[in-house]
Amino acid sequence: MAELVLLATAVGLLGLAFWLTAGSDDDNGGGGLMQPVLVPVPVRRRG
């Protein structure tokens, strides 16, 4: 019985680690770090 609990815990930890690392991309796909967005700033030129 202890082996079954140990196996389930190991599989659960591996699955959790994979799940946390799989969504950490920075391509603005909804997870992980987001790229900064450049916002145009209007400039008034006197001349």
N, C-alpha and C positions, 0 to 999 in steps of 0.2 A: 504494500500500500504506500509506503514511503517513497518507493521508486516512481510510482505513478504521479504522486504529488510533485516530486522533484522534476520529472519530465514535463509535466504541465507548466510548472513555473518557468523552466528553461525555454520552452517553446513560446510561452507568453511574453517573456522578456525579449526574445529575439524578434518576435512579431512587433512588439512595441517599438523597439529600436529601428526596425525597418520602416515602420509607419512614420516615425518622427523624421527620419532622414529622407524619405521619398518625397515629401512635400516641401523641401527647403530649397527650391530653385528661385532665382531672382529674375524671371522673365515676365513679370507682371501676370502670372498665371493664377493668381489668387492665394499664393502661399509664400512663405519665406520673406526675404528682403525685397522691397520694392525699389525700382529705379526712380530717381527724381524726375519730376515733370518740369520742363522748361516753359515758363509763361512769358509771352511777349509783353514788353513794357513800352507803352507809347512814349516817344521822345518828341518834344516840341523844339523845332529849330527856328531861330530868329534870323531873318535874312531878307 
